[in-house]
Amino acid sequence: MGSKFAEALFAILLIASMLAVSTANKDWQQRNYTGWGFNRGPYHLNKTEGPNKIIVGGSENWHYGFNYADWSLKNASFYVHDTLVFKYDPPTNSTRPHSVYLLPNLWSFINCDLSQAKMVGSPTQGSGNGFEFVLKSWQPYYFACGEHGGAHCKDGMMRFFVFPKLRGWHY
């Protein structure tokens, strides 16, 4: 029991530190120093006026073998009311089916445990314009592909999480 607790604690600290560093680095690289005490004028970290539609994986879409955890860290920040668009090919004889599951917690995410996850996008919903998921509240969202008993999540890197920020007041 102590070993599992230590592993979970380590994973939480690792993910939190990666998220903090990626967000700080992104702001710094974009010369957005407002969070660093360099406020000189009417600047605000959030440059978007309203909700955005974000294609999960960008031009790669949602498929086996792409590192979505890395993608989500590199494409942060996400905001409440943004829409994630999952695009994937419908299942055929030559393509693997994909789906989108919302996992209930970090432990399920780390272990790709889909036993209490909720399917939010079926294997046929990703074709065409894709399946849309709105980040409705300020909470962590854990996503994974649930196909082949979780193998796409575990082995195919088809999992990521986002913790959307609240849009602040512009001044």
C-alpha positions as CSV (number, residue, x, y, z in Angstrom):
1,M,0.0,0.0,0.0
2,G,2.8,2.4,0.8
3,S,4.5,1.7,-2.4
4,K,1.4,2.5,-4.5
5,F,0.9,5.7,-2.5
6,A,4.5,6.8,-3.2
7,E,4.1,6.0,-6.9
8,A,0.8,8.0,-7.1
9,L,2.3,10.9,-5.2
10,F,5.4,10.9,-7.5
11,A,3.1,10.8,-10.6
12,I,1.0,13.7,-9.3
13,L,4.1,15.8,-8.5
14,L,5.7,15.0,-11.9
15,I,2.5,15.9,-13.8
16,A,2.0,19.1,-11.8
17,S,5.6,20.2,-12.3
18,M,5.5,19.5,-16.0
19,L,2.3,21.5,-16.3
20,A,3.7,24.4,-14.4
21,V,7.0,24.5,-16.3
22,S,5.3,24.2,-19.7
23,T,2.9,27.0,-18.9
24,A,5.7,29.2,-17.6
25,N,8.0,28.4,-20.6
26,K,5.2,29.1,-23.1
27,D,4.5,32.5,-21.6
28,W,8.2,33.3,-21.5
29,Q,8.9,32.2,-25.1
30,Q,6.0,34.4,-26.3
31,R,7.5,37.3,-24.4
32,N,4.5,37.4,-22.2
33,Y,6.2,38.5,-19.0
34,T,3.1,39.7,-17.1
35,G,3.2,36.8,-14.7
36,W,6.9,37.6,-13.9
37,G,6.5,41.1,-12.4
38,F,7.3,42.9,-15.6
39,N,3.9,44.6,-16.0
40,R,4.3,47.7,-18.1
41,G,1.0,48.5,-19.6
42,P,-2.4,46.9,-20.1
43,Y,-1.3,43.3,-20.6
44,H,-3.2,40.2,-19.7
45,L,-2.0,36.6,-19.9
46,N,-5.2,35.5,-21.7
47,K,-5.2,37.0,-25.2
48,T,-8.4,35.2,-26.4
49,E,-11.7,36.9,-26.2
50,G,-14.0,33.9,-26.2
51,P,-14.1,30.1,-26.4
52,N,-11.8,28.4,-28.9
53,K,-12.2,25.1,-30.8
54,I,-9.1,23.0,-30.5
55,I,-8.5,20.0,-32.6
56,V,-6.9,17.3,-30.4
57,G,-3.5,16.4,-31.8
58,G,-3.6,19.3,-34.3
59,S,-3.1,18.0,-37.9
60,E,-2.3,14.5,-36.4
61,N,-5.9,14.2,-35.2
62,W,-6.7,11.3,-32.7
63,H,-4.8,8.1,-33.6
64,Y,-2.7,5.4,-32.1
65,G,1.0,6.1,-31.4
66,F,0.9,9.9,-31.1
67,N,2.0,11.4,-27.7
68,Y,-1.1,13.4,-26.6
69,A,0.2,14.1,-23.2
70,D,3.1,16.0,-24.8
71,W,0.7,17.7,-27.2
72,S,-1.6,18.9,-24.4
73,L,1.4,20.4,-22.5
74,K,2.7,22.1,-25.6
75,N,-0.7,23.5,-26.5
76,A,-1.7,24.8,-23.1
77,S,-3.5,26.9,-22.1
78,F,-7.0,25.6,-22.3
79,Y,-9.9,27.6,-20.9
80,V,-13.4,26.9,-19.5
81,H,-15.9,26.8,-22.4
82,D,-13.2,25.9,-25.0
83,T,-14.2,23.0,-27.2
84,L,-11.9,20.0,-27.9
85,V,-12.5,18.4,-31.3
86,F,-11.6,14.8,-31.6
87,K,-11.2,13.7,-35.2
88,Y,-10.6,10.1,-36.1
89,D,-11.5,7.7,-38.9
90,P,-14.5,5.4,-38.5
91,P,-13.7,1.7,-38.0
92,T,-13.2,-0.3,-41.2
93,N,-11.6,-3.6,-42.0
94,S,-8.2,-1.7,-42.4
95,T,-8.4,0.9,-39.6
96,R,-8.5,0.4,-35.9
97,P,-11.5,1.8,-34.1
98,H,-11.0,4.7,-31.7
99,S,-13.2,6.3,-29.0
100,V,-13.0,9.0,-26.4
101,Y,-13.5,8.2,-22.7
102,L,-13.6,10.6,-19.8
103,L,-11.7,9.0,-16.9
104,P,-13.0,9.8,-13.3
105,N,-9.6,10.7,-11.7
106,L,-5.9,10.9,-11.9
107,W,-5.4,7.3,-10.6
108,S,-7.5,5.9,-13.5
109,F,-5.6,8.1,-15.9
110,I,-2.2,6.9,-14.7
111,N,-3.2,3.3,-14.9
112,C,-5.4,3.5,-18.0
113,D,-8.2,2.0,-15.8
114,L,-11.4,2.4,-17.9
115,S,-13.6,0.5,-15.4
116,Q,-15.3,3.6,-14.2
117,A,-14.8,5.8,-17.2
118,K,-17.6,7.2,-19.3
119,M,-17.6,7.0,-23.1
120,V,-18.2,10.5,-24.5
121,G,-17.3,9.7,-28.1
122,S,-18.1,6.4,-29.8
123,P,-15.9,4.8,-32.6
124,T,-18.2,6.3,-35.2
125,Q,-18.4,9.9,-33.9
126,G,-15.0,11.1,-34.9
127,S,-15.5,11.1,-38.6
128,G,-16.2,14.2,-40.7
129,N,-16.1,17.3,-38.5
130,G,-15.3,15.1,-35.5
131,F,-16.7,14.8,-32.0
132,E,-16.8,17.9,-29.9
133,F,-16.4,18.0,-26.1
134,V,-16.9,21.3,-24.2
135,L,-14.8,22.0,-21.1
136,K,-17.7,23.2,-19.1
137,S,-16.1,23.8,-15.7
138,W,-12.9,24.5,-13.8
139,Q,-11.7,21.0,-13.1
140,P,-9.2,18.5,-14.5
141,Y,-10.4,16.4,-17.4
142,Y,-8.7,13.1,-18.2
143,F,-9.2,11.7,-21.7
144,A,-8.2,8.3,-23.2
145,C,-9.0,6.0,-26.0
146,G,-10.9,3.0,-24.6
147,E,-10.5,0.6,-27.5
148,H,-8.9,-2.9,-27.2
149,G,-9.3,-3.1,-23.4
150,G,-7.3,0.1,-22.8
151,A,-4.3,-0.9,-25.0
152,H,-4.6,2.3,-27.0
153,C,-4.4,4.2,-23.8
154,K,-1.5,2.2,-22.3
155,D,0.6,1.3,-25.4
156,G,-0.6,3.8,-28.0
157,M,-0.2,7.0,-25.8
158,M,-3.8,7.9,-26.5
159,R,-4.4,9.8,-23.3
160,F,-4.0,13.3,-22.0
161,F,-5.4,15.6,-19.4
162,V,-6.3,19.3,-19.3
163,F,-7.1,21.6,-16.4
164,P,-8.9,24.6,-18.1
165,K,-8.2,28.0,-16.7
166,L,-10.9,30.6,-16.0
167,R,-10.9,33.5,-18.5
168,G,-9.9,36.6,-16.6
169,W,-11.0,40.1,-16.8
170,H,-9.2,42.2,-19.5
171,Y,-7.9,45.6,-18.4
